[in-house]
Amino acid sequence: MQFKPRRHLLDIWQALARHSFEDREWAWGKWGGQSSVADAERLLCLLYPATELTAFRLDDPDVTQEDILQVMKDAGGRLDIPAHIVTTAADFMRVHTREDKGPSFAGGYYFSSREDGRDVTEEQRALGVVDSFSMSITLCLALLGFLKGYETKTRRADIRRTIAELRTATSNRLTAAMVGMLRSFTVNVFDADSPQGDTLTDVLGQGRLSRRHVHQRFQDRFRALRAAIAETISLGVEVEEQLKDENQLFECGWAWSIVRDAPLVPTEEAIGPQPAGVAAPVPYLYFTVVALDGIQDLFSDRTLTLGLLNAEQQKLAESLRLRWEITQQFWSRIARFDPDRWPLEDIPWRTTGQKLESEYFSLSILAILVHDLMRRRATEDDLTRTVGVMERLAERGRITSRLTRDDPMIRLHNPGVSLPLQGSERIGPPLRWSMNDYSAQLLKRSVQLCTLSRSLASHDRLLRLAEDIFDHVWRRRIRDGEGAGLWDNVHAAYPGSPVQERPVPVSWSTTERITEVMVQIHQMYRQPPIRSGELSQLARALLSESAHLLGNEQMEPAPRDDGKRGMQLRGIEIKLRRARTLIGEQPGTAYALALDVLGQLDALARAREAAAQGA
């Protein structure tokens, strides 16, 4: 299925407006307000394209395009839409505020109990989760940029007052999300002979390297990174001492929530009391990927250009950027530990902290590797091998291969992979977190890498893979009823699979990720196409011949109907000038123009020869 990012984004917005507006007023519905993660994802489906793509702007009613107004007609006219965004965002900030006036990052109904007969407690539902911290960073940055543009366009006094209040609340929420992210970062140090050490050693050695070889290579490869963590990040005396012992193994990343006994982060912003942490100090691959996705928005070109961060937030952003870079380097080196055969290529990945095994964790490691490849200059070998892993994950996940009878891989999509949330049992039944966005995540990473790749072979493989995955994902839209046109209906892509009732009508996590992918594809198509060196040489050769033949044609005596011939020659000159300007970035187009010129020049030569023979 070919990507049509504008058409697909319009389809998503139309379905979103139909689902979320009643009588031209935003309606959260039954599930609204019950999870800060879901509500943030829902708002981002509208705000992310509106703030990342100029063609989808909603903050200036004078430039809102007609096809956008048509699909958003359930939200009102060009003046109503931005005003509704402001009031809806203000309602989001109000609903997701704790009793102590601090922002709430509650996971809500995204949490579920791992024990039958024991329900999730209200205290557990109110726990902040890294998914919410990350989504709030992206949402708040999008909203601050939107308010900066819209406040100069509206004359309504009530909306201007709401904008002033909303800006303060959004800035405070952004600060609180950054603080929560800092307090959720952890480094887990463990003995090489512990169960965790055994698992990590097996994953890295793959049965090919001895334990001693693995441990020695780990010491050598991570010595500098170990020192950087110990010197720049406050982890507590005990952890810092363990980290200095090179015989100890370690992992770094983000836990699922604020870590138990995490120190307070000094801040003068009005974010309320900083909650006590309950999460065990163990990094999770899924939440690490989610954190990396959100943190990178803090130092995007848009954030820096618009000056969206205040002085204190800039300091917090630098602290997060340090952790962002360290984490990417760590897991990228883990993924490529053995240059002859990457551990990442040994699918499925096994986690050390939760002792789980799944293709989803291979995808999480792949996502971190993609982050790292985007940060640094990737080699052609890195790209080729990463594309190969993506293709295998798509096949193993039954996205590009058929589902067999009683295929266990269906559980990867429905009900998804479950994570035990270590530490949650301290205040109630042990909790779990389910991820059923495997297809959407794989699509996101393939498009990210496709945008990065400047190799024709790798780019074409990635684009074909992304289109195959998108074809699968697009079939999973809800066909009718509540949430029609949104996601996620797994049975639509796997008709032979058991039909399971959806716990909630719309999967906002999947819908938001697909919306994000459409934005990425839009930006990818705005890049110059990949240059072909061979095509450039051919185009230059054709242009040289064209220019020579044109000069020769211009020396011929003018026939009686010189007006027609003169117009043809002027048209040829224009095409040649156009081809010369394009040859650097679009050699294929220059090649086609030169061929057309050669054809026209040959027609003129043949006409002249025919006239001479007739005479």
Buried (B, 14 or more C-beta within 10 A) or exposed (E): BEBEBBEBBBBBBBBBBBBBBEEBEBEBBEBBBBBBBBBBBBBBBBBBBBBBBEEBBBBEBEEBEEEBBEBBBBBBEBEBBBBBBBBBBBBBBEBBBBEEEBBBBBBBBBBBBBEEEEEBBEEBBBBBBBBBBBBBBBBBBBBBBBBBBBBEEBEEEEBEEBBEEBBEBBBBBBBBBBBBBBBBBBBBBBBBEEEBBBBBBBBBBBEEBEBEBBBEBBBEBBEEBBEBBBEEBEBBEEBBEBBEEBEBBBBBBBBBBBBBEBEEBEBEBBBBEBBEBBBBBBBBBBBBBBBBBBBBBBBBEEBEEBEBBEEBBEBBBEBBBBBBBBBBBBBBBBBBBBEEBBBBBBBBBBBBBBEBBBBBBBBBBBBBBBBBBBBEEBEEEBBBBBBEBBBBBBEBBBBBEEBEEEBEBBBBBBBBBBBBBBBBBEEBBBBBBBBBBBBBBBBBBBBBBBBBBBBBEBBBBBBBBBBBBBBBBBBBBBEEEEBBBBBBBBBBBBEEBEEEEBEBBBBBBBBBBBBBBBBBBBBBEEEEEBBBEEBBEBBBEBBEBBBEBBEEBEEEEEEEEEEEBEEBBEEBBEBBEBBBEBBEEBBBBBBBBBBBBBEBBEEBBEEBEEEEEEE
